[in-house]
């Protein structure tokens, strides 16, 4: 189509995560830089993580919960909504310890009630490329949870930001360069639509979730 049909997508700055567990906050910093011209800082990255973390996940520190990220974004003046294909506590299957499961569940329940209180829309259904395309076309920034084993062999939940799309591919900003990668390798990475559809689920429960900012 002509230029009117396809507005130039919003420029999305790339931000590298500074810890192994802050992919979600780094992606949210990208959105804040694009939508609010906010300069990313490590302090803000860690504060976002403190607000949005599940506390435990797989081994080590917990990553970020989609509802937690949406609430942190709302705190900073962004409109946020969430798609999630599951209603129960997320990521509990990633830990074996029943005490850890209880903690993750408590945090999940808090995020659910806070989203209801702050009227952050949560759509509990699956979503596809069409919904992602519509969000991008409307000028939104989409953060998607993927399973990294498709990228680098480690089975971990990982947040990436979508920097653009075309008929063939989605382009992603990955906040986590691998050991032999330079930052340029992680920006506007083309992922075919078919591969994107396979990547955007995590764990045996096939969790699919995204945050629209």
Secondary structure, DSSP 8 states (H G I E B T S, - for coil): --TTTS-----------SSTT-HHHHHHHHHHHHHH-----HHHHHHHHHHHB-SB-SSSB--B-HHHHHHHHHHTT---EEEES--S-SSGGG---HHHHHHHHHHHHHHHHHHHHTT-EEE-S---HHHHHHHHHTT--EEEEEETHHHHS---EEEEEEEEE-SSEEEEEES---TT--GGGGSSEEEEHHHHHHHS-BTTTTB-EEEE-
